[in-house]
Amino acid sequence: MFFKGRTILIMKRFYLWVFILFVVMRVCAFGEAKVSVSHVEKIRGFVIGQFQYGSGIGFFYERERGKVGSLYASVCFITVNDATDIPLYDYYYGIYYERSDKKRLNFLSFMFGYKRFLFVDEMEGSFKPHLRASVGPVLYMDPPNIPDFSRRIREMKAGVSVGGGLAGGVEFIGFGRTVFSFDLGYQCFCFARKVEGRTSYQGLFLKIYIGRRI
């Protein structure tokens, strides 16, 4: 039952990302016929991400430095998910129970980096491949798994460490002044002491950036 529940959870996330990718690609195809690619000075918007250890949402800001790249900053709230998030099933009563060892660990990352566009003078249209590197401080918040919310906040463990990542992706110009970007990469958060039994949270990630030129 445990592995079946884990498989269902993974498949639901996979289908959700496929649907989001399909919708964004359709919008970009429409925008390519409507908008000509021009020099973008600043972009700001939302970012959503799926990591090997959880999922997150946040905000980002970019400022272009010429045609070949842009400076980048983001803040992202990440919720850690693993096997303990799958509820236990009671066959006798036919209901699910939340596990007593469920993790409530969260990260708040502040990443700063540089995005380098590839093949700048060799490609035309709204398709812009790139590489992205980022590094910055990470705040972790680890409350105990107890039902009382106020007590959970009072007894929460917190600290600051450092993280970074490397990614490759593509950027599309959508309709109006909308910009979409897809990044696939590797990210690592390292800690001086164990946080929920681990000194690092690392792995592959997929991020979707939805922004607007300003």
HUFEN-V669703 format. One record per backbone hydrogen bond with DSSP energy under -0.5 kcal/mol. NH is the residue of the N-H (numbers start at 1). CO is the residue of the C=O. If there is no record, write none. Layout:
nh: [NH/NH]
co: [CO/CO]
This chain:
nh: [5/6/7/8/9/10/11/12/13/14/15/16/17/18/19/20/21/22/23/24/25/26/27/28/29/30/31/32/33/33/34/34/35/41/43/44/45/46/47/48/49/50/51/52/54/55/56/57/58/59/60/61/62/63/64/65/70/71/72/73/74/75/76/77/78/78/79/80/80/81/85/86/87/88/90/90/91/94/95/97/102/106/107/108/109/110/111/111/112/113/114/115/116/116/117/117/118/122/123/128/128/130/131/132/133/134/135/136/138/139/140/140/141/142/143/146/149/152/153/154/155/156/157/159/161/162/163/164/165/166/167/168/169/170/171/172/173/174/174/178/179/180/181/182/183/184/185/186/187/188/189/190/191/195/196/198/201/203/205/206/207/208/209/210/211/211/212/213/214]
co: [1/2/3/4/5/6/7/8/9/10/11/12/13/14/15/16/17/18/19/20/21/22/23/24/25/26/27/28/29/30/30/31/31/39/62/212/60/210/58/208/56/206/54/204/51/79/49/77/47/75/45/73/43/71/41/69/115/63/113/61/111/59/109/57/76/107/55/78/105/53/82/83/85/97/88/95/89/90/90/88/99/141/78/139/76/137/74/109/135/72/133/70/114/131/68/115/129/119/119/126/171/169/116/167/114/165/112/163/161/108/138/159/106/157/104/144/147/148/149/150/151/153/142/140/138/190/136/188/134/186/132/184/130/182/128/180/126/172/178/175/211/172/209/170/207/168/205/166/203/164/201/162/199/198/194/195/189/187/185/50/183/48/181/46/179/209/44/177/42]
